[in-house]
Amino acid sequence: MKNNKSVIIWLLSGCVLLFIMVMVGGITRLTNSGLSMTDWHLINDTFPPMSEEKWVEYFEEYKKFPEYLQVNQYKDFQLDDYKFIFFWEWFHRFIGRIIGVVFIIPFIYFWVKKRLDKETIKKCFILLGMGAFQGFLGWFMVASGLKDMPDVSHFRLAIHLTFAFITFAYTLWVALDLIYPNKRLPVLPLRKIARIALAVLIIQIIYGGFVAGLNAGLIHNHWPLMSDGQFFHDSIKLEQSNLLLAFIEGKSGVQFIHRTFAYFVVGMIILLFIKSRNFILDKGQDTGVKIVLVFVFLQFVLGVFTLLYHVPLWLGLAHQLMAFLLLTAMTFTTHRFSK
């Protein structure tokens, strides 16, 4: 670890920036700011408009698109309102540019100075590709809301969100490989459970993206049952003729899967904790399992309150923050049982 300290700090810095970017992305979504920038330029949009004339020009361009034409023009939406939503989308993209600079320049430096072994170089090229693809996914998502409907595709939003989480987890994994260079035999039974739990968590994150994209948290604001005291609400069958489509396209169906699947996430992590008590664990493994257990219960409680209170901004962000922390702990724990 000592020889790779600067490389580790660099990778963990990238994790922090990815965390900030996802949080700002959450604010962008929850404040309905994501469609405020109607075009994308790598250089020109680095900074926001610097004059009132430029602001007016951007605002007039925004008025040509569905979000303004179908929604905001009926709300006495003024230039100051536009500046507010523009800021969050601009800031989200700006952090993305910062991440690119923070990754590429040190990577070239470490590569030239021969501070990276062949395996780490390969992983860094994968990270570089993931970062570029995430940028594409961001614009691919935004483009879906600039045509006919004043909202982005919930499928594209979920892909964009989930891939950000996966990019973060892989960056952390590469850093952990350097922090813990001494390999040993994995704890096979616990590795299997941890990997399944990680996969289940990622599925839940995907459905969290579906819920966000469809604003499905604004209905059935009851727990443990849905509206009208029903576990499986009647509206799920009415949303789509095909039940499978209702589970991926209907608001009620998507919320049902997200709220129900949470029990599987909690169950898998409880199982990991119980099974881990049968093994002699090192400090990292034991700490990881305990933190994951605490985090999953906190996330479950936050999810319930976010639903009950109709997704206020602060609770929506707290729920997303906790998902990030839970993924961090789950990635760490899976790594410790795998290596």
C-alpha positions as CSV (number, residue, x, y, z in Angstrom):
1,M,0.0,0.0,0.0
2,K,2.8,2.4,0.9
3,N,4.3,2.3,-2.7
4,N,0.8,3.0,-4.2
5,K,-0.3,5.7,-1.7
6,S,-0.6,8.5,-4.2
7,V,-2.4,6.2,-6.7
8,I,-4.8,5.1,-4.0
9,I,-5.5,8.7,-3.0
10,W,-6.1,9.6,-6.7
11,L,-8.7,6.7,-7.1
12,L,-10.5,7.5,-3.9
13,S,-10.6,11.2,-4.9
14,G,-12.4,10.0,-8.0
15,C,-14.9,8.1,-5.8
16,V,-15.6,11.2,-3.8
17,L,-16.2,13.2,-7.0
18,L,-18.5,10.5,-8.3
19,F,-20.4,10.6,-5.0
20,I,-20.8,14.4,-5.3
21,M,-21.9,14.1,-8.9
22,V,-24.6,11.6,-8.1
23,M,-25.9,13.7,-5.2
24,V,-26.0,16.8,-7.5
25,G,-27.7,14.6,-10.0
26,G,-30.3,13.8,-7.4
27,I,-30.9,17.5,-6.7
28,T,-31.2,18.1,-10.4
29,R,-33.8,15.5,-10.7
30,L,-35.8,16.4,-7.6
31,T,-35.9,20.1,-8.6
32,N,-36.9,19.3,-12.2
33,S,-33.8,21.0,-13.5
34,G,-32.5,18.3,-15.9
35,L,-34.0,19.7,-19.1
36,S,-32.8,23.3,-18.6
37,M,-29.8,23.0,-20.9
38,T,-31.2,22.1,-24.3
39,D,-27.9,21.4,-26.1
40,W,-24.5,20.0,-25.2
41,H,-21.1,21.3,-26.1
42,L,-17.9,20.0,-24.5
43,I,-16.2,23.4,-24.3
44,N,-18.8,26.1,-24.8
45,D,-20.9,25.1,-21.8
46,T,-18.1,24.9,-19.4
47,F,-19.2,28.1,-17.7
48,P,-22.8,29.5,-17.4
49,P,-23.8,32.6,-19.3
50,M,-21.8,35.6,-18.2
51,S,-24.2,38.4,-19.3
52,E,-27.8,39.2,-19.0
53,E,-28.1,39.2,-22.8
54,K,-26.7,35.7,-22.9
55,W,-29.1,34.5,-20.2
56,V,-32.1,35.9,-22.2
57,E,-30.8,34.0,-25.3
58,Y,-30.6,30.7,-23.4
59,F,-34.0,31.3,-21.9
60,E,-35.6,32.0,-25.3
61,E,-34.1,28.8,-26.6
62,Y,-35.4,26.9,-23.6
63,K,-38.9,28.2,-24.4
64,K,-38.9,26.2,-27.7
65,F,-38.9,22.8,-25.9
66,P,-41.7,20.7,-24.4
67,E,-40.9,21.3,-20.7
68,Y,-41.6,25.1,-21.1
69,L,-44.4,24.8,-23.7
70,Q,-46.4,22.1,-21.8
71,V,-45.6,22.8,-18.2
72,N,-43.7,26.0,-17.1
73,Q,-45.3,28.6,-19.3
74,Y,-48.5,28.0,-17.3
75,K,-46.7,28.7,-14.0
76,D,-45.5,32.3,-14.5
77,F,-42.0,30.9,-15.1
78,Q,-39.6,33.8,-15.3
79,L,-35.9,34.2,-16.1
80,D,-34.9,33.9,-12.4
81,D,-36.7,30.6,-12.2
82,Y,-34.8,29.5,-15.3
83,K,-31.5,30.5,-13.8
84,F,-32.2,28.3,-10.7
85,I,-32.9,25.1,-12.7
86,F,-30.1,25.9,-15.1
87,F,-27.6,26.1,-12.3
88,W,-28.2,22.6,-11.1
89,E,-27.9,21.0,-14.5
90,W,-24.9,23.1,-15.4
91,F,-23.2,22.2,-12.0
92,H,-23.9,18.5,-12.6
93,R,-22.2,18.6,-16.1
94,F,-19.4,20.8,-14.7
95,I,-18.5,18.1,-12.1
96,G,-18.5,15.6,-14.9
97,R,-15.8,17.6,-16.6
98,I,-13.8,18.0,-13.4
99,I,-13.9,14.2,-13.0
100,G,-12.6,13.8,-16.5
101,V,-9.6,16.1,-15.8
102,V,-9.0,14.6,-12.4
103,F,-8.8,11.1,-13.9
104,I,-7.0,11.6,-17.2
105,I,-4.1,13.9,-16.2
106,P,-3.0,11.9,-13.1
107,F,-3.5,8.7,-15.1
108,I,-1.1,9.9,-17.8
109,Y,1.4,11.0,-15.1
110,F,1.3,7.7,-13.2
111,W,1.6,5.8,-16.5
112,V,4.6,7.7,-17.8
113,K,6.3,7.5,-14.3
114,K,5.7,3.7,-14.3
115,R,3.7,3.9,-11.1
116,L,1.0,1.5,-12.4
117,D,1.4,-2.2,-13.0
118,K,-0.1,-3.8,-16.2
119,E,-3.2,-5.0,-14.4
120,T,-4.0,-1.6,-12.9
121,I,-3.4,0.1,-16.3
122,K,-6.0,-2.3,-17.9
123,K,-8.5,-1.4,-15.1
124,C,-7.8,2.3,-15.6
125,F,-8.6,2.0,-19.3
126,I,-11.9,0.3,-18.3
127,L,-12.6,3.2,-16.0
128,L,-11.8,5.7,-18.8
129,G,-14.3,3.9,-21.1
130,M,-16.9,3.8,-18.3
131,G,-16.5,7.5,-17.7
132,A,-16.9,8.4,-21.4
133,F,-19.9,6.1,-21.7
134,Q,-21.5,7.7,-18.7
135,G,-21.2,11.1,-20.3
136,F,-23.0,9.7,-23.4
137,L,-25.7,8.1,-21.2
138,G,-26.3,11.5,-19.6
139,W,-27.0,13.2,-22.9
140,F,-28.9,10.1,-24.2
141,M,-31.2,10.5,-21.1
142,V,-31.7,14.3,-21.5
143,A,-32.4,14.0,-25.3
144,S,-35.5,11.8,-24.5
145,G,-37.1,14.8,-22.7
146,L,-36.5,17.3,-25.5
147,K,-38.7,15.9,-28.2
148,D,-42.4,15.3,-27.4
149,M,-42.8,14.7,-23.7
150,P,-41.5,17.2,-21.0
151,D,-39.8,14.4,-19.1
152,V,-36.9,12.0,-19.6
153,S,-37.4,8.3,-20.2
154,H,-37.4,6.5,-16.9
155,F,-35.5,3.6,-18.6
156,R,-32.7,6.0,-19.6
157,L,-32.7,7.7,-16.2
158,A,-32.3,4.3,-14.5
159,I,-29.5,3.3,-16.8
160,H,-27.7,6.6,-16.2
161,L,-28.1,6.4,-12.5
162,T,-27.2,2.7,-12.1
163,F,-24.1,3.0,-14.4
164,A,-22.9,5.9,-12.2
165,F,-23.2,3.7,-9.1
166,I,-21.4,0.8,-10.9
167,T,-18.6,3.1,-12.1
168,F,-18.2,4.3,-8.5
169,A,-18.2,0.7,-7.2
170,Y,-15.6,-0.4,-9.8
171,T,-13.3,2.6,-9.0
172,L,-13.5,1.7,-5.3
173,W,-12.8,-2.0,-6.2
174,V,-9.6,-1.0,-8.1
175,A,-8.5,1.2,-5.1
176,L,-9.2,-1.7,-2.7
177,D,-7.0,-4.0,-4.9
178,L,-4.1,-1.6,-4.2
179,I,-5.0,-1.1,-0.5
180,Y,-5.0,-4.8,0.1
181,P,-2.3,-6.2,-2.3
182,N,-1.8,-9.5,-0.5
183,K,-4.2,-12.0,-2.0
184,R,-5.4,-15.1,-0.1
185,L,-8.0,-17.8,-0.5
186,P,-11.5,-16.3,-0.6
187,V,-14.2,-17.2,2.0
188,L,-16.3,-19.1,-0.6
189,P,-19.6,-19.5,1.2
190,L,-19.7,-15.8,2.2
191,R,-18.3,-14.6,-1.1
192,K,-21.3,-16.2,-2.8
193,I,-23.8,-14.7,-0.5
194,A,-22.1,-11.3,-0.7
195,R,-22.1,-11.4,-4.5
196,I,-25.8,-12.2,-4.6
197,A,-26.6,-9.5,-2.1
198,L,-24.6,-7.0,-4.2
199,A,-26.5,-8.1,-7.4
200,V,-29.8,-7.7,-5.5
201,L,-28.8,-4.3,-4.3
202,I,-28.0,-3.2,-7.9
203,I,-31.4,-4.4,-9.1
204,Q,-33.0,-2.3,-6.3
205,I,-31.0,0.7,-7.4
206,I,-32.3,0.2,-11.0
207,Y,-35.9,0.2,-9.7
208,G,-35.0,3.3,-7.6
209,G,-34.2,4.9,-11.0
210,F,-37.6,3.7,-12.4
211,V,-39.4,5.2,-9.4
212,A,-37.6,8.5,-9.8
213,G,-38.1,8.7,-13.5
214,L,-41.9,8.0,-13.2
215,N,-42.4,10.1,-10.0
216,A,-43.8,6.9,-8.6
217,G,-43.0,7.9,-5.1
218,L,-45.8,10.4,-5.1
219,I,-48.6,7.8,-5.1
220,H,-49.6,5.1,-2.6
221,N,-47.9,7.0,0.2
222,H,-48.7,4.4,2.8
223,W,-46.8,1.6,4.5
224,P,-46.6,-1.4,5.0
225,L,-49.5,-1.7,2.6
226,M,-50.3,0.4,-0.5
227,S,-53.4,2.6,-0.7
228,D,-56.8,1.3,0.5
229,G,-55.1,-1.3,2.7
230,Q,-54.0,-3.4,-0.3
231,F,-50.6,-5.2,-0.5
232,F,-51.0,-5.6,-4.3
233,H,-53.0,-2.5,-5.4
234,D,-55.7,-2.9,-8.0
235,S,-54.3,0.0,-10.1
236,I,-51.3,-2.2,-11.0
237,K,-53.5,-4.4,-13.2
238,L,-55.2,-1.4,-14.7
239,E,-52.0,0.5,-15.8
240,Q,-51.0,-2.0,-18.4
241,S,-52.8,-4.9,-20.2
242,N,-49.6,-7.0,-19.6
243,L,-48.6,-7.4,-15.9
244,L,-44.9,-7.6,-16.9
245,L,-45.2,-4.2,-18.6
246,A,-47.0,-2.9,-15.5
247,F,-43.9,-3.8,-13.4
248,I,-41.5,-1.8,-15.6
249,E,-43.7,1.0,-17.0
250,G,-46.6,1.6,-14.6
251,K,-46.2,3.9,-11.6
252,S,-48.0,1.6,-9.3
253,G,-46.3,-1.5,-10.6
254,V,-42.8,0.0,-10.4
255,Q,-43.4,1.2,-6.8
256,F,-44.7,-2.2,-5.8
257,I,-41.5,-3.9,-7.0
258,H,-39.3,-1.3,-5.4
259,R,-41.0,-1.4,-2.0
260,T,-41.3,-5.2,-2.0
261,F,-37.8,-5.9,-3.3
262,A,-36.5,-3.9,-0.4
263,Y,-37.4,-6.9,1.8
264,F,-35.2,-9.1,-0.3
265,V,-32.2,-6.7,0.0
266,V,-32.6,-6.6,3.8
267,G,-33.1,-10.4,3.9
268,M,-29.9,-11.1,1.9
269,I,-27.8,-8.9,4.1
270,I,-29.3,-10.4,7.3
271,L,-28.4,-13.8,5.9
272,L,-24.8,-12.7,5.2
273,F,-24.5,-11.4,8.8
274,I,-25.9,-14.7,10.3
275,K,-23.7,-16.9,8.1
276,S,-20.6,-14.8,8.8
277,R,-20.9,-15.6,12.5
278,N,-19.9,-19.2,11.7
279,F,-16.5,-18.1,10.4
280,I,-13.4,-16.5,12.0
281,L,-13.2,-13.2,10.2
282,D,-10.5,-10.6,10.1
283,K,-11.2,-7.1,11.2
284,G,-12.0,-5.7,7.8
285,Q,-14.5,-8.5,7.0
286,D,-16.2,-8.3,10.4
287,T,-16.5,-4.5,10.3
288,G,-17.8,-4.6,6.7
289,V,-20.6,-7.1,7.5
290,K,-21.7,-5.1,10.6
291,I,-21.7,-1.7,8.7
292,V,-23.7,-3.2,5.8
293,L,-26.2,-4.5,8.3
294,V,-26.6,-1.1,9.9
295,F,-26.7,0.7,6.6
296,V,-29.4,-1.5,5.1
297,F,-31.7,-0.9,8.0
298,L,-31.1,2.9,7.9
299,Q,-31.8,2.8,4.1
300,F,-35.0,0.8,4.7
301,V,-36.3,3.3,7.3
302,L,-35.4,6.2,5.0
303,G,-37.2,4.6,2.2
304,V,-40.4,4.2,4.3
305,F,-40.3,7.8,5.5
306,T,-39.5,9.2,2.0
307,L,-42.7,7.4,0.8
308,L,-44.9,8.5,3.7
309,Y,-43.9,12.1,3.4
310,H,-44.4,12.3,-0.4
311,V,-40.7,12.5,-1.3
312,P,-39.6,15.9,0.1
313,L,-36.3,17.1,-1.3
314,W,-34.2,16.5,1.8
315,L,-35.6,13.0,2.3
316,G,-35.2,12.0,-1.3
317,L,-31.5,13.1,-1.2
318,A,-31.0,11.3,2.1
319,H,-32.4,8.1,0.6
320,Q,-30.1,8.4,-2.4
321,L,-27.1,9.2,-0.1
322,M,-27.8,6.1,2.0
323,A,-28.1,4.0,-1.2
324,F,-24.6,5.2,-2.1
325,L,-23.2,4.5,1.3
326,L,-24.8,1.0,1.3
327,L,-23.3,0.2,-2.1
328,T,-19.9,1.4,-0.8
329,A,-20.1,-0.9,2.3
330,M,-21.4,-3.8,0.2
331,T,-18.6,-3.4,-2.4
332,F,-16.0,-3.3,0.4
333,T,-17.4,-6.3,2.1
334,T,-17.7,-8.3,-1.1
335,H,-14.1,-7.4,-1.9
336,R,-12.8,-8.6,1.5
337,F,-14.5,-12.0,1.0
338,S,-13.3,-12.3,-2.6
339,K,-9.6,-11.6,-2.2
